Amino acid sequence: MAPVGDNVVVSKMKLEKMLSMKGGKGEASYVNNSQAQAQHARSMLHLLRETLDGVKLNSPEVPFVVADLGCSCGSNTIYMIDVIIKHMTKRYEAIGYEQLPEFSVFFSDLPSNDFNTLFQLLPPYGGGSMEECLASNSHRSYFAAGVPGSFYRRLFPAKSINVFYSAFSLHWLSQVPDIVLDKRSTAYNKGRIFIHGANESTANAYKMQFQSDLAGFLRSRSKEMKRGGSMFLVCLGRTSLDPTDQGGAGLLFGTHFQDAWDDLVQEGLITSEKRDNFNIPVFAPSLYDFKEVVEADGSFIINKLDVFRGGSPLVVNQPDDEAEIGRALANSCRSISGVLVDAHIGDQLSEELFYRVEHRASSQAKELLEQLQFFHIVASLSLA
């Protein structure tokens, strides 16, 4: 971690090496703050199964290969892989094959991902507290391996994957656009740590970065996917055509989180320049933003593309408990951005920052629960 007071301006390569959801199993870890993602993913299971119904069944003598891109380190990926394997097993059984193919699953994320925690959750090693995915018999019907690397580049051999699954990852950019950090540029994001409410030049820089990244993602997958395979993608989205209105992501990063950074500046704990050099590398696209890239690339047919209301990212036991809501928002922010914050301002100031996020969120708890809603882009694609 960077020492307190040091300023780390994150380049593309540095971001790739350090970006991850918060590992381990602590209070602010992704493992303990991904219940909302689990709920949102399960609400889309019918769409995933529709995609799987379109996958071509090859001879059972040939292994069936699934890859989860942006798997992170919690039990959600294990649950979703279990759904995919069971569904494909039923399809093979339904057409009367005497034997099933061997199933192989690749869990892929950036090298900084906490793969150790993930592998400890894999059946038959995982504990019994991880819901349905760790069923009582703890049987795992597939071979498993981890693949570290950026999904904006090639990860697998040509024509090797039957099903690609990626949820809640593609809104993460490969880098903060350089011009957003350039004081000489009209896109310089002065006074902000996210693009929600920023000027048009800043938002367009983020949009161009997203579309460039997505194009690289599609080019890579088009080479790696087997003919007859399919891809199911979910990422944060927005309903507004205006990219400066980032919807739920804007409320998560552009209100209490933003205000907490401003608090540190006003209290003299960090400089305004240090704040301005930190930008969340996230872009929630519109349906048109996403569709434009897929069509321009031309490698994939769009089977389904829609905006899906996921709901709140906050999961609380007592909706009337303001302190719990504030803590939930702070932990949610920290589980997905804490690694970057720690690297930028150090552990001590990071503690101060998220304490202020929690305090500010607690004071507006009712409004948070009512207004903080996520929308997702859901895409089902197959090779053209």
N, C-alpha and C positions, 0 to 999 in steps of 0.2 A: 504494500500500500504506500501511496505517496505520503510523505510527512506533512503534518499540519502546516499550512501556509504555502506549500508548493502548488504551482498551477500546471496542470497537465492538459495540454491541448491535444485532443485525441485524433490521430490520423486514421486513415482507413485501415491500415494494417494493425495499428494499436487497438482499434475498436474490435477488430476481428479476434484479437488475442485475449481481450479482457471482457467483452460483453457476455453476460450470462445472467440468468435468473439467480437470485440469492440461494446459494447451496446450503447443505446441511439440513438440520431438522429443528432449528430454533424458532422463536416466536415470529420473526420477520422473514423466515425462509419461504421459498416458493412452495415447498412441500406442504406447508401449513397455511398458505394463502392462495391456493389455486382451486378452492371449492367452486367459485363462481365460474371459472373456465370449465370445470367438470359439468356443472349444470347446463351451461350454454352448449357444450359439445353434445351432451346427451339429448338435448332438445332437437338436435339436427340428425339424430340417428337414422330417421326415415330417409333423409336425403342421401346419407352415406350409403345406405343399403341399396337405394336406387342406382347409385353409381356402381356398386359392386355387382349388381345384376347385369350390367353391361360389359363386364370383363369377360374376355374370351377364355374358355377352359381348354387348356392344352392337355396333352397326354399326362397321366399321373406319374409317369416315369421321369418327367421333367420337374424339378423343384419349382414351387410357387413362391415368388419373392415379393415381400412388402417392405417399403421404406417409410419411416416416419421422419419427416424433415422438420427440425426445430423441436425435437422431442422434449427438451428440458429435463428435469430431474425428479418429477413427481409421479404419482400413480396414475395420472390421467392418461399418459401415453400407453401404459400397460393395459388399462381398461379398453381403450379404443382398438389396440392391436388385437386383443382378445375378441372383440366384436367382429373385426374383419376376418380373422382366422375361422371363427365359428360359422360365419355366414358363408364363406367360400367352401368350408367343409360340407355344409348342408347342400350347396349347389352341386358339388361332385357326387354326393350320395344320392341326390335326387335323380341323376341321369344314369344311375346304376353301375358306376365304376366299382370294381371289386376291391381296389386299393386306392388309398388317398395319396396325393403327392406329398413329398416332404416339404414342410413350410419353413421358410427362412425369413427372418425379420432383421432389418438394419435400423438401429436407433441412431439418428444423426443429429448433431448440433455442433456449435462452435467448440474449439478445443478447451475453452475455459469452462464449459458446462460441467456440472458435478455428476459425472458419469458414475462415480463410486456409489453415491446415494441411490441413483437409478438402478444400478445392478443389484444393490442390496434388496430392492423391492421386487425384483423379478421372481416369480414362482420358480422353483419351490422354496426360495430363500426368504421371501418377504414375510413380514409379520401379519397377523390376522386382523389388524385394525384398518387396513386400506380398502375397505368396502368390497364391492362385488368382484373387483378384478383379482383379488387374492382370495379366491374361493377356498372352502374348507379342505378340498383335496389337494390344493396347491399344485395342480398339474400344469405343466407348460408343454403345449403341443407344437412348439416350433423351436428351431435353432435361433439363437440371438447373438448379435454382435453390435458393437458401437463403431460409428464412423465419424470421426471428428473432421470438421471442415465447413466452409461457407457454402450454403446451397445456391449461392449466386454464381458458383462455378461447378465444373464436373466433380462428381463424387463417386460414380460407379462405372463399371465397364459398359460398353455399348450394348443395347438391347438385352439388359439383364434384369429389369424390374417389371413386375406385373402391375403393382398398385403403389402409387405414391399417395401418401396422406400427409397433410401439413395443416396444423390448426394454431391460430393465434401467434403466428411468427412472421408472415410476409409483410406486415406493416413496419417491421424493424428494418431500417435502411442499412446499407453496407457502410455508410459514413454520413456524417453531417456535411452537407455541401460546403466546399471551401469558401464560396463567396458569402455564405452566411456568417462566417467568422472574420471576414475581411472588412476592416473599418472603412476602407475606401469604396466599398461596394454599396449600391442602393439596397442590396439584399441583407446587409448587416443587421442582425437581429438584436439591436441595442435594447437593453432593458428587459429582455425576455429570455426564458430558458426553453420555450417551445413556440411553435408557429401559430397557436391558437390566438387570434386577434392581432397577428403580425401584419406587416404591409404586404402588398400583392407580390412584390419582387421576391421577398423571403419565401412566401408560400409557393410561388412558382418554381423556385430553386428546389424546394423539397419535392414538389410534384415531379419535376424532371428527374431527380435522383431516384424516386420510387419507380418511375416508368423505365429508367435505364436498368435498375436492379431487376425488376420483374422480367424484362426482356432477356437478361442474362440467365435468369432462373429457367425460363421457358426453353431457351436454346439448349441448355444443359439437359433438361429432362427429356426433350425430344430425341436426344441421342441415346439416352439411357433406358427409355421405356421400350418394352417388348411390343411388337405389333399386337393389337387387341387388348392392350392394357388401358388403365384409366387412372385419373388423378383427381383427388378430392381435396380442395383447398378452402381454408377459412382464414380470414384476416379481419382486423378491425376495419370498419367502413364508416361512411357518413352519408346522410340523406341530403345534405346541402350541396349545391353545385359550387359554392364558394370554398376554396381550399383553406381559407383562413378561419373557417368555422369547422373545427375538428370534432364536433359532437361530443360524445362521451370521453374520448381521449383528451379533448380540450378542457373539459371540466376536471378530469383527473390530474392533468399536468399544468393546466393554465390558470388555476384559481388558487387554492390553498397552498399547493406546492410552489407555485410562482411567488405567492405572498411571503412564504417562509424564506425564500432566497432574498427577497427584498428586505425582510427583517434583519438578516445577517449583514446586509450592506448598511442599513440605517444604524445598526448598533456598532458598526465599525469592526465587525469580526472578519469580513472579507471586503475586498474592493469591488466596485461596480464592474470593473474590467474582468475580474475573476468570475463573477456571475455571468457576464455577457459571453464569456468563452465556454460556457457550459450550455449545450443544447441537447434536448432529448431527440435521438435519431429515430423518430417514429412519424409515419405519415398514414393517416386513415384516408384511403381513396374513396372516390365516388364510384358508382357502378360504371359510369362512362369512362373514368380514368383507367379502370381495370380492363374493360372491354376493348378500349382503344389499343392497348398494348397487345392483347391476345390476338386481335384481328390483324394488326400490323406485322406481328411475328409470323403468323400463318402456319405454324407447325401443328396447332391443335384446333379441333372442332369444339365449340362450346355446346355441351349437352344441357347445361343448366347454369344460369348466372343470375343471382338474386341478392337483394339486401334482406337480411334476416335480423329481427329484433332479438337480441340476446338477453337483455335485462341488465340489472345492476351488477357491478363488479364487487359489491360489498355483500358479504354473507355474515349476518349477525344473529345472535340468539334472542336478543331483546331489543326490538326496534325502538323502544322508548328510552333506551339507555344511551344518552348522549356521549358518555365517555367511551362506551364500547364502539360506537359508530366512528368517533374520532380515531380511536386506536386501529380500527379496521381499515380506514382510509390510509393512515400512515403506514401500516404494515403492507398494504397493497402496493403503495408507491415504492416502498423500500424493497419489497420482494422482487420487483422488476427493474428498478433503477438504482438500487442501493450500491451495487458494485461500481457503477460509473461515478456515483456521488462520492463514494469512499476514495476512489482514485483521484478525483479532482480536488477535493478539499481536505481529505484525511479523515480518519475515523472519529476524532473528537468533534470536529465541526459537523460531521455527518449526523452524529447523535443530536447536536443542537438543532440542526435543520429539521429532522424528523419529529423531534419533540414539538417544535413550532407548528409543523403540519398537523399533528395530532390535536394540539390545543385549538388551532383555528378551525379545524373540521368539527370538533366537539361543539363549538359555539354556534354552528349552523347545521347541526345534525339532521334536523327534520327536512330542510331544503335539500340536503345531500341525497337522502334516501329517495326523495321524490323526483329529483332532476337528473341524477347521475345514471344514465342508461346507455348501454353499448349497443351499437348496430354492427353487424358483420357482413362482409362480402362472402358469399358462398358460391363456389365454382366447381362444376364437374366438367372435366375436360378429357378428350381422347385424341389420339393422333389423327391428323388429317389424312 
